[in-house]
Amino acid sequence: MQDYINEAVDLLKKIIAIPSYSGGEGNRADFIYNYLTDKGLAVERVKNNLITGVYPFSDSTPVLMLNTHIDTVLPSSGYTLDPFDPQVRDGRIYGLGSNDAGASVVSMTAALLFFKDNPGELPFNLTLLLSAEEENSGPSGVTLALKSINKADSIIVGEPTNMKCASAERGLLVIDGTAEGVSGHAAREEGINSIYIALEDIVKIKNHKFSKISKLMGEVKMTVTQISAGHQHNVIPEICKFVIDIRPTDVYDNNEIVQELKKLVKSKLTPRNLSNRSSSTPEGHPLLKCAQELGVDCYTSPTTSDWMRHSLPAIKMGPGDSSRSHRADEYICIEELKEGINGYINFIKHLKLKQ
């Protein structure tokens, strides 16, 4: 097993060194494609998405999909280390995307290679999807790749969860608000100040409570995170813009939330995307039963992932800590990679998918 861990560490360092922003994953996809084919795996490439697997059984046998993403966000301005120069310090591997989701990429790959080498320990067929454009919810990511996958029955989505089992995750709804006033000279108190209109609406948004409460996820969470207006100190601004970050639950449709807020405020509200829905694992599903039998903690994740693009039963589980994602000097512990590889292999061995 140590050989798989050592190789995963080496692979992670190599992919960190290849920039892979959402929509620009080509070079990293090239490298991983060659790595997998050199291991004797048949790999299908759909733009920058990579699909491979181990299929020791017939087509009628269940298929578990492992899915994580190879893209990253842009490095934050606070980096003190080169984000593309992987460094190992005190048992940590530093670099952009090391935690989110490079650790899941190499851990899932190592688990797949283990079962390729030990097919007798694999209880069903296993597919690995390394997808693109997760961070920007792009059209050429997992949604496109899924059109080329013949079959899957259940999915493990790889994201940093400390190898806990996220049995549900909130959705994401971002709304742009525009308050419209009338410009005028500030000294003569002319015009209608759009900032005041926006502030009134923002207070209403802050105090608003959605009536339906999810037994699984609790209340819908809603926060105004950005506001901008004006171009000169002595001019009443006619336009004030603000952004609302909303984390929906499983008891609300995103459009339902938008319509309720439109009735609440004077500002014009425009949702950026209505498809980022919440997700949850069906009660009693083998994925949950396996987690419970193995003593894996289950929880509801506050962050979204490619899980929302899947229509099949899934859980979210991977090495690393979500609090490190998108932060300067991102890192993953080598011990966490070890836990990830062993955790995936052990979970797959014990998972009982139905025919």
N, C-alpha and C positions, 0 to 999 in steps of 0.2 A: 504493500500500500504506500510505503514511503516514496517509491518511484513515481507514482501518480501525483503525489503531493509536490515533489520536487519539480516535476515537469509542469504542473499547473503554475507554480511560482515563476518559472522561466517564461512560460507562455504569457502570463500577465504582464511581466516586465516588457516583453516585446510588443504587446499590443498597446500598452500605455505610450510607447515611443512613437506610435503612428496616430496623428490627429484624426479624429473621427466625429466631427460635429454633425448634428442631425442634418441629413440631406447631402452630406459630403463624406460618407463612410467608405467610399470606393477603395481606397488603399488598404484600409484595415480589412475589408471584406476579401480583397485579393489575398492578403496574407493568411487569413484564417482558412480560406478555401484551400490554399496550397497545403496548409498544415494538416487539414482533415483528409485530403486526398492522399497525402504522403503516409497517412496512417491506414490506408486501405479502405477508406469509407467512400461510398458513392455520394456525391454532393450535388444538389440542384441549387442553382443560383437564380433568384428572381430579383433583378436589379441588385440592390445591396443586401438582400436577405439570403441567408444560407439555410438549406434544409438537408438533413441527413438522418441516419438512424440505424438501429440494429433490429433486424426482423427475423428472429429464429423460428417464428411460428407461422401458421397459415393466415390468410386474409381475414378469416372469421374470428381470429383471436383479438381481444381488446388491445387498444393502442394508447399508451400514455405519452403525452407530449410534454417535453421540457422546453420552455420558451423564455428567453431573456434577450436583452438588446445590446448591440455593439456600439451605439452612438453615445455621445456625451453632450453636455451643455458647454458653453464657452467658459474658459477659466475666469474666476473672479479676480478683481484687481488686487485682492489681498494676498495673493500667493507670494511666499518668501522663497519657495523652491521652484525650479523649472518644472512646469506641469507635465512636460513630455520627456523628462529625464528621470526615469524610475530609480528611486534610491531606497535602499533597505537600511533602516535604522531601528535598533532596539526591537527587532522582530516585526517591524511594520514596513509595508511597501507603500511608498508615497507616489502620487501621480494622479493626473486628471482621469476620472472614471475608474480608479482602482476599486473604490467601494461601490459605486453606482454606474454600471452594473458589471464591471470587469470581473469582480470576484465571482459573481454568478455565472458569467460566461465560461471561465476556466474551470469552475467546480462542476458545472453541468457537463462540460466537455470531458472532464476526467471521469465522471461517473459513466458517461456513454462509452468511453474507451475501456473502462473496467468491464462492462457487460459485453463489449465486443470480444474481449479477451477471455471472458468467463460466461459464455452464453447459457450454460447450464444453470446459472444462478438468477437468470432473468425470467420472471414469471409471465411475461407478455411481450408484445412488441413495443419498441421504444423509438420515438421520434424526437429529434432535436431541431428546434427552430431558433436561429440566431437572427434577430430582426433589426431593421433599421428604423430611423425616424420615430423612435418612441418619445424622445424628449420634446419634440415639437408637434406630436400627433399628426405627422405627415401622411399624405395619401399613398406613398410608396413604401410604407412600413408593413406591419404585421397584417393589416387588412388585405393588402395585395398578396402577400405571401400565402395567406390561408387559402386562396383560390387554387393554389398548386398542390395542396395537401389532400390526398385522397381520403384519409380517414384519421380520426382521433376520437377518443372517448372521454378522456379526462386530461387535465392540464395542471402542471406546476409552473407558475410564473416566477421567474427568478428576479428578486429584488432584495435589497438589504433589510432583512427582518430579524437579524440575530438568530436565524434558523428557527424562529417561532413560526407558527402557522397563522397567517392572516386568513381568516375564514370569511371576511367581508372587507370591503373598502368603500369609502365614500366616493361619490362622483366629483366632478369639477365643472362649475358653471361660472364663466367670467362674463360680466356685463359692463359695457361702456355706457356711462350716463352723461347726458349733455343737457345742461341747464341753459336756457336761452333768455337773455334780457335785452336791454336797449342801451347802447353806448351813450355816453355824455360826459361833460366836464365835471370832474370831482368837486371843484371849488364851488360850482353853482348847484350842486346836488341834482344834476339832471340825470335822466335815464333811469333804467331799471337794472339794478346790480345782480348779475347772474350768479355771483358768488353767494349772495344771501339766499337765492332760490335753491342753489345746490346744498347749502348748509342746512336749510330746513328739511330738504329731502334726506340728507345724510342722517340727521337726527331721527327721522322717521324710520329709516332703514336700521339704525343702531338699536332702536327700541322695539322693532317688529319681531313678533314671535309667530312662527308657523304653527298652525293648530295641530297638525298630525305629527305624532312622535313615534319614531321607529323603536320597536322592542329591541332590535339588534344594534342600532346605531345611535339612538337618542334623537336629539333635535337637529334640524338643519342649522349649519353654522354659516354665518354671513358677516363679512368684514369689508369696509371701504379701505382700500390700500393705496390709492393714488388720487391726487387732485391737482388740477392746473388751471390757471386763468390769468388774463391780463398781460399787457405788454408794456405798459407805461404807468407811472405812479399817479398821474393826474387824470387818467381816463377810466371811467366806469366800464368794466368789462362786459361785453354783450354775450360772451360765451364762457362757461365754466364746465370743464370736463372732469369726470371722476370715474374710478374703476371699482367695481364690487367683485370680491372673490367669494364665491359661494360653494360650500361643500354639501351637496344634496345627500339624502338618505334613500333607502329603498322604498319608502312610501310616497315619494314624490317623483313625478315626471318633470324633467327640466323645464319644459314649456309651461307647465302648470305653475312653477315658481315664478317664471318671467311674467306671466299674466297677472299673478297676484301682486307683484311689485309694481307693475304698471298702473294698477288701480290706486296704489298707495301714494305715488309721487307725481310731481309736475314735470320733472325732467324726462327727456326722451331716453328710453332704455333700449340698448341694442346688444343682444347676446352674441358672443363671438362664435360659439359652437354649442349646439344642443345635444351632441351625441356622447359627451363624456359622462356616461351614466354611472351610478353606483353598482357594485357587484357583491354577490354573496354566494357561498357554497350551499347547495341544497341540504337541508337537515337530514342526517342519517346517511349521507353519501359515503362510499368507501374511503374517500380522501380524508374525511373527518374522523371516521372510525379508526383509520390507521394512525392518525395523529394522536388520538386519545389513547389507543393501545400502547403507543410508544412513549407516552407521557410528554408529548410536545405541547407546549402552551399555545392556546389559540386566542386571537384577539381581533378587534376591528381596526383596520389600518386607516389613518386619516389622509393618506396620500393616494393618488391614482397611479395606474400603470397600464400596460397593454392588456391587462385582465378585462378591461371594459370593451375591448375589441373582440373578445371571444364570446361565443354563444354556448359553449360547453361548460360542464361543471369544472371548477378550478379552485385552487388555493394559491396564495402568494407566499413564497418561502425562499430565503436565500441568505448567504453569509454577509456579514457587515451590519452596520448601524445606519439607519435612515437619517439620523441627525448629522452625519458627516457628508451627506450628499449635497452637491452644489456649493460646497464651502471651500475656502482656500486651504491649501496643503492637505487635500483629501488623502486618506490612507486606508489600507486594510491590513489587519494583523495576519501573519502567516498562520498562526494558530486558528484563526477564523476560517481560513481556506481549508485547513485540515478538517475542521468541524463541518464545513460545507460539503466537502467531498464524501466524508464518511456518513454525514447525515442524509444526503441524497441516496447513496447506495443502500443504506439501511432501510430508508423509507420505501424505496422501490422493491426491495426484497420482501418486505412485509405487506405491501399493498395488495389487496385482493379485489381486483376489478372483475365485474360481472361480465359473463359472455354476452 
